[in-house]
Amino acid sequence: MVMMMKRTMVVVAGLFVVLLLAMPAMSEQKSVDVDTGGDPFSAGPDTKRPVPAAQPVDTVDAGVMPGPCGVDTQSPVLDGSAYTNYDTIFAHGTSSVTQLPDSDVESDRYAYYGHPISLKAGSQAWICCPLESYYTKTGGIQPMIRYIAVQYASDGMHSGWPKIDKIRLYNGCGFVLEKDVDIGNSGFCQLAIIDLGGYYKFDRGLNIVLVLDNGDSAARSFTVYGYGTRFEW
């Protein structure tokens, strides 16, 4: 009986020693869970990460890069010196929309470079060119518009057709003005600046409507590459 009690005490003592040895390991695992959310690969606050060396940045003027529209020339040169501040904004030609249905339109499509439209002989079509506008700026300042820009090309067959013969401007749902123009070329990319002759407020969204006319005896195409305006204040 005495021998059995001694053996039991030895077993209990051994278990106690094993538990004592296991406690540091359990405590260490618990600290990992608390500090890193259970992720043993998470970097601690003292971990130093390598800082990448600064790399040189190459800058390119996208306006001088060759493309399907050739060299972009501006005519006339925009003055815009009446106001001290201005924001000049442009939208890509693929943002424009042909007013359809229209039996005068032979084809209407969109490409990576812009919005080409083909007009039948002796026909007319409208292209809507929407732009966001300022309601007001900080301090209640209301920017005004005098200049409209259109980057375009007439048919590549050098006919001079189609051409823009009118510009109609809308402020949201409201008609603002119509201006007669004569904008066409021999198929090369050109930036036309239209002077509205005065400053107008556009605070509900600006829609520039290009009225196209094809006076040729054959179907011809016209491409809108981009369009924009200058807000001045």
Long-range contacts (C-beta under 8 A, 24 or more apart in sequence): 67-113, 67-189, 68-113, 69-113, 69-114, 69-151, 69-153, 69-188, 69-189, 69-223, 69-225, 70-153, 70-188, 70-189, 71-188, 71-189, 72-151, 72-189, 72-190, 72-191, 73-188, 73-189, 73-190, 73-191, 74-190, 74-191, 74-193, 75-190, 75-191, 75-192, 75-193, 76-193, 77-193, 78-147, 78-149, 78-193, 78-230, 80-146, 80-147, 80-230, 80-232, 82-146, 82-199, 82-232, 83-144, 83-232, 83-233, 84-233, 85-232, 85-233, 86-143, 86-230, 86-231, 86-232, 86-233, 87-143, 87-230, 87-231, 88-228, 88-229, 88-230, 88-231, 89-131, 89-132, 89-228, 89-229, 89-230, 89-231, 90-149, 90-151, 90-226, 90-227, 90-228, 91-129, 91-130, 91-131, 91-226, 91-227, 91-228, 92-225, 92-226, 93-151, 93-223, 93-224, 93-225, 93-226, 93-227, 95-129, 95-130, 96-127, 96-128, 96-129, 96-130, 96-210, 96-224, 96-227, 97-127, 97-128, 97-130, 98-125, 98-126, 98-127, 98-128, 99-125, 99-126, 99-127, 99-128, 102-126, 104-214, 106-219, 113-223, 113-225, 114-223, 114-224, 114-225, 114-226, 115-223, 115-224, 116-221, 116-222, 116-223, 117-212, 117-221, 117-222, 117-223, 117-224, 118-219, 118-220, 118-221, 118-222, 119-162, 119-212, 119-214, 119-219, 119-220, 119-221, 119-222, 120-214, 120-219, 121-214, 121-216, 121-217, 121-218, 121-219, 121-220, 122-214, 122-215, 122-216, 122-217, 123-213, 123-214, 124-211, 124-212, 124-213, 124-214, 125-162, 125-211, 125-212, 126-209, 126-210, 126-211, 126-212, 127-209, 127-210, 127-212, 127-224, 128-207, 128-208, 128-209, 129-207, 129-208, 129-209, 129-210, 129-224, 129-227, 130-205, 130-206, 130-207, 130-208, 131-205, 131-206, 131-207, 131-208, 131-227, 131-228, 131-229, 132-205, 132-206, 133-171, 133-202, 133-203, 133-204, 133-205, 133-206, 133-231, 134-202, 134-203, 134-231, 135-203, 135-204, 136-203, 137-233, 141-233, 142-201, 142-203, 142-233, 143-231, 143-232, 143-233, 144-199, 144-200, 144-201, 144-231, 144-232, 144-233, 145-196, 145-199, 145-200, 145-201, 145-202, 145-206, 145-229, 145-230, 145-231, 145-232, 146-195, 146-196, 146-197, 146-198, 146-199, 146-200, 146-230, 146-232, 147-193, 147-194, 147-195, 147-196, 147-229, 147-230, 148-193, 148-194, 148-196, 148-208, 148-227, 148-228, 148-229, 149-191, 149-192, 149-193, 149-194, 149-227, 149-228, 149-229, 149-230, 150-183, 150-191, 150-192, 150-194, 150-208, 150-210, 150-224, 150-226, 150-227, 151-189, 151-190, 151-191, 151-192, 151-224, 151-225, 151-226, 151-227, 152-183, 152-185, 152-189, 152-190, 152-192, 152-222, 152-223, 152-224, 152-225, 153-185, 153-187, 153-188, 153-189, 153-190, 153-222, 153-223, 153-225, 154-184, 154-185, 154-186, 154-187, 154-220, 154-222, 155-187, 155-216, 155-220, 155-221, 155-222, 156-187, 156-221, 157-187, 157-220, 158-186, 158-187, 159-186, 159-216, 159-218, 159-220, 160-184, 160-185, 160-186, 161-213, 161-214, 161-215, 161-216, 161-220, 162-212, 162-213, 162-214, 162-215, 162-216, 162-220, 162-221, 162-222, 163-212, 163-213, 163-215, 163-222, 164-192, 164-210, 164-211, 164-212, 164-213, 165-211, 165-212, 165-213, 166-210, 166-211, 167-194, 167-208, 167-209, 167-210, 167-211, 168-208, 168-209, 168-211, 169-196, 169-200, 169-202, 169-206, 169-207, 169-208, 169-209, 170-206, 170-207, 170-209, 171-200, 171-201, 171-202, 171-203, 171-204, 171-205, 171-206, 172-204, 172-205, 173-204, 174-204, 176-200, 176-202, 189-225, 199-232
